[in-house]
């Protein structure tokens, strides 16, 4: 069967535009460009309550994103939640006595882990655990406490 | 009374038999795929008639669907003061659902019906039996290149649809309604996940490509070789493809995004 050169060129263009669209979707419209290298190091922290934290929530320090939550587990002995975080290898120098708290971006925004630097010389490494943690604020508990303290004040 | 049950039985058996024939037919197509890949030129002319000729339709529809999403999304989101996340709404609905599904529906109407009519007419004018007389297997020479080109074209068309839709939403959101350009893209990048959203959308469109072209070539090959039979087969291609796309989309969405 004879296929004209124009047809071949047009089909080539069509396939190229199709792949360009896939490339556009992956680079411009999704997080592929921000995932970067995966060989960061993993740290963990224990929380009494993680609220609405999810896997892939951001981990930040001073508002800058350092990594992502890579896993959430429940410890059946201490009844706490263990949160594993992947930190980008660029940020090697976090002090080992840094503290972690679960914060909310905006009033109704999503929850993320905020790290706060300590003063220790040693830095966090693969597998190390953050000791000082602060749980997520649960709005119902907060309102309950507020009402209770009001009652007792009267 | 019994005759009704008998009629129901006849209909069910006929449906099952047709499904069986369609499956055997798909197996025969799959067997011939390696041979077709070696004869690339057969494929190119088919990608032209199946994919390239659907391109302008997909381009225009994608643009307008994206623009409508931009408008509708804006009016709903601005009630909650969240108009900045318009980019996420437009991109998520396009990449996950509308891109693969609407592109597949358009593809079934534009390319699927054409495939059925072409193959059905070839059968009606006895070109297929003519080929068999010359010891050329029509499944290998006619059907398989068409099937393969549909499977290749569908994900490309669906991606073009989504990409153009996102750009259309950008024109409306950023250009007309004055959403911040940075917010449009950065919120999108923060919320749309490559594996979760883009890859699953691509998988959906590949599945739709297989199903729509399978239905189209089978209906053509199985058509009653009269002008009325071909017209019936063409109608069936569009109707069955639409049903199949929507049902399979529900199942795939439940598997991919629902935590079942």
Interface residues (C-beta under 8 A of the other chain):
Chain A: X1 X3 X7 X8 X10 X11 X14 X15 X17 X18 X19 X20 X21 X22 X24 X25 X26 X28 X29 X30 X31 X32 X33 X34 X35 X56
Chain B: X41 X42 X44 X45 X47 X48 X51 X52 X55 X91 X95 X153 X155 X156 X157 X159 X160 X162 X163 X164 X166 X185 X188 X189 X190 X192 X193 X194 X197 X198 X202
